[in-house]
Amino acid sequence: MAIIFYDHLIKKHEIHLLIDGYGEADNHKNKAKQLVDDIIHQAVVALILEKLDQKKHIPFLNMLHERPYDPEIMQYLIQHIGTDIETEIHHEANRIIEEIKKDFEDKK
C-alpha cells in the first residue's frame, strides 16, 4: 500500500484491525486491505474532481499519477479549492470506512 498525499487525513487502522481479525489467510487479508484502500482512493479522487475546476483536472491527475506521495498536491488543492478540502477528504474517507465497517459487521 503506497503512501498517498492525503494519508495523514485518513484513519484506516480500525478497518485494518477488523480485517486482521478474520480467520483468513494473510494474502486474503492483504487483498482485502488493498481493496479498502482502492475504494477510499476512488472516493477521495471523485470528491476532489467534483470540487476542482474542470480545467485543473488534468494537472491534478498528472501530479497524482507521477508522484502520489507528494505533499505539494495538497497545497495545489488548497490553492485551487480552499483549505476546507482537507476536512472534506477526511469526512469522505471516514464515511466510506464506516460503511465498510458496517458491511463487515453485517456479515458476522
KETI-975344 format. One record per residue (C-alpha): x, z, y; residue in one letter; residue number from 1. Coordinates in steps of 0.25 Angstrom, whole numbers, always signed. Each point is the difference from the previous one (the first is absolute). Example, Ala and Ser with C-alpha at 12.3 -4.5 7.8 and 13.67 -1.06 7.14 Angstrom:
// KETI-975344
{x = +49 z = +31 y = -18 residu = A num = 1}
{x = +6 z = -2 y = +14 residu = S num = 2}
This chain:
// KETI-975344
{x = +0 z = +0 y = +0 residu = M num = 1}
{x = +7 z = -5 y = +12 residu = A num = 2}
{x = +0 z = +7 y = +13 residu = I num = 3}
{x = -10 z = -5 y = +11 residu = I num = 4}
{x = +1 z = +2 y = +15 residu = F num = 5}
{x = -13 z = +8 y = -1 residu = Y num = 6}
{x = +3 z = +9 y = -12 residu = D num = 7}
{x = +2 z = +13 y = +9 residu = H num = 8}
{x = -14 z = -1 y = +4 residu = L num = 9}
{x = -6 z = +0 y = -15 residu = I num = 10}
{x = +0 z = +11 y = -9 residu = K num = 11}
{x = +0 z = -6 y = -14 residu = K num = 12}
{x = +5 z = +13 y = -7 residu = H num = 13}
{x = -14 z = +5 y = -5 residu = E num = 14}
{x = -4 z = -14 y = -6 residu = I num = 15}
{x = +14 z = -1 y = -7 residu = H num = 16}
{x = -2 z = +14 y = -6 residu = L num = 17}
{x = -13 z = -4 y = -5 residu = L num = 18}
{x = +5 z = -12 y = -6 residu = I num = 19}
{x = +12 z = +8 y = -6 residu = D num = 20}
{x = -11 z = +10 y = -6 residu = G num = 21}
{x = -5 z = -11 y = -9 residu = Y num = 22}
{x = +5 z = +0 y = -15 residu = G num = 23}
{x = +4 z = -15 y = +2 residu = E num = 24}
{x = +14 z = -6 y = -3 residu = A num = 25}
{x = +9 z = +0 y = +12 residu = D num = 26}
{x = +0 z = -15 y = +2 residu = N num = 27}
{x = -15 z = +1 y = +1 residu = H num = 28}
{x = +1 z = +11 y = +10 residu = K num = 29}
{x = +10 z = -8 y = +8 residu = N num = 30}
{x = -9 z = -12 y = +0 residu = K num = 31}
{x = -12 z = +9 y = +5 residu = A num = 32}
{x = +9 z = +5 y = +11 residu = K num = 33}
{x = +4 z = -14 y = +4 residu = Q num = 34}
{x = -15 z = -4 y = +0 residu = L num = 35}
{x = -4 z = +11 y = +9 residu = V num = 36}
{x = +12 z = -3 y = +10 residu = D num = 37}
{x = -5 z = -15 y = -1 residu = D num = 38}
{x = -14 z = +4 y = +4 residu = I num = 39}
{x = +4 z = +9 y = +11 residu = I num = 40}
{x = +10 z = -11 y = +5 residu = H num = 41}
{x = -11 z = -11 y = +0 residu = Q num = 42}
{x = -10 z = +10 y = +8 residu = A num = 43}
{x = +11 z = +3 y = +10 residu = V num = 44}
{x = +4 z = -14 y = +2 residu = V num = 45}
{x = -15 z = -4 y = +1 residu = A num = 46}
{x = -2 z = +11 y = +11 residu = L num = 47}
{x = +12 z = -5 y = +8 residu = I num = 48}
{x = -4 z = -15 y = +0 residu = L num = 49}
{x = -14 z = +4 y = +4 residu = E num = 50}
{x = +5 z = +8 y = +12 residu = K num = 51}
{x = +12 z = -9 y = +4 residu = L num = 52}
{x = -3 z = -13 y = +8 residu = D num = 53}
{x = +0 z = -12 y = -8 residu = Q num = 54}
{x = +12 z = -6 y = +7 residu = K num = 55}
{x = +8 z = +12 y = -5 residu = K num = 56}
{x = -4 z = -1 y = -15 residu = H num = 57}
{x = +12 z = -10 y = -4 residu = I num = 58}
{x = +11 z = +8 y = +7 residu = P num = 59}
{x = -5 z = +13 y = -6 residu = F num = 60}
{x = -1 z = -6 y = -14 residu = L num = 61}
{x = +13 z = -6 y = +1 residu = N num = 62}
{x = +6 z = +14 y = +4 residu = M num = 63}
{x = -7 z = +6 y = -11 residu = L num = 64}
{x = +5 z = -10 y = -10 residu = H num = 65}
{x = +14 z = +0 y = +4 residu = E num = 66}
{x = +2 z = +15 y = +3 residu = R num = 67}
{x = -12 z = +8 y = -5 residu = P num = 68}
{x = +8 z = +13 y = +2 residu = Y num = 69}
{x = +4 z = -2 y = +15 residu = D num = 70}
{x = -6 z = +11 y = +9 residu = P num = 71}
{x = +0 z = -11 y = +11 residu = E num = 72}
{x = -12 z = -6 y = -6 residu = I num = 73}
{x = -8 z = +13 y = +4 residu = M num = 74}
{x = +6 z = -2 y = +14 residu = Q num = 75}
{x = -5 z = -14 y = +0 residu = Y num = 76}
{x = -14 z = +4 y = -4 residu = L num = 77}
{x = +0 z = +12 y = +10 residu = I num = 78}
{x = +4 z = -10 y = +11 residu = Q num = 79}
{x = -11 z = -11 y = -4 residu = H num = 80}
{x = -11 z = +9 y = -5 residu = I num = 81}
{x = +2 z = +14 y = +6 residu = G num = 82}
{x = +5 z = +14 y = -4 residu = T num = 83}
{x = -13 z = +3 y = -8 residu = D num = 84}
{x = +4 z = -10 y = -11 residu = I num = 85}
{x = +8 z = +11 y = -7 residu = E num = 86}
{x = -12 z = +8 y = +0 residu = T num = 87}
{x = -8 z = -11 y = -5 residu = E num = 88}
{x = +10 z = -4 y = -11 residu = I num = 89}
{x = +0 z = +15 y = -4 residu = H num = 90}
{x = -15 z = +1 y = -1 residu = H num = 91}
{x = -2 z = -13 y = -7 residu = E num = 92}
{x = +10 z = +3 y = -11 residu = A num = 93}
{x = -6 z = +14 y = -2 residu = N num = 94}
{x = -14 z = -6 y = -1 residu = R num = 95}
{x = +6 z = -9 y = -11 residu = I num = 96}
{x = +7 z = +11 y = -7 residu = I num = 97}
{x = -12 z = +9 y = +0 residu = E num = 98}
{x = -8 z = -12 y = -6 residu = E num = 99}
{x = +10 z = -2 y = -11 residu = I num = 100}
{x = +1 z = +15 y = -3 residu = K num = 101}
{x = -16 z = +0 y = -1 residu = K num = 102}
{x = +1 z = -11 y = -10 residu = D num = 103}
{x = +10 z = +7 y = -8 residu = F num = 104}
{x = -8 z = +13 y = +0 residu = E num = 105}
{x = -13 z = -8 y = -4 residu = D num = 106}
{x = +8 z = -6 y = -12 residu = K num = 107}
{x = +3 z = +14 y = -6 residu = K num = 108}
